Amino acid sequence: MEDAASYAGLSSRHFKRRFKKATDETPLNYLQQIRMEAAKKYLETTMDNIDEITRQVGYEDASTFRRLFKKHTALSPREYRDKFAVHLVA
């Protein structure tokens, strides 16, 4: 968020306030939503393991990723894949 604020020429606090006013979301929640959408796409269309997807969407810790994924989708990453994956044929 610091980089985004700096790029916009604003203090971090001012950036967060203006972002929230413009989008009705905090920058962190918005970023998490974008990451979760990307993770859902990977889970639906690839056979990458959860650790790989965790890194691909910008998280370093798989347990944090799993917790946030479940918070956003009400399913674990594995449950989501089982339910929505396009079954890839080799």
Buried (B, 14 or more C-beta within 10 A) or exposed (E): EEEBBEEEEBEBEEBBEBBBEEEEEBBEBBBBEEBBEBBBEBBEEBEBEBEEBBEBBEBEEBEEBBEBBBEBBEBBBEBBBEEEEEEEEE
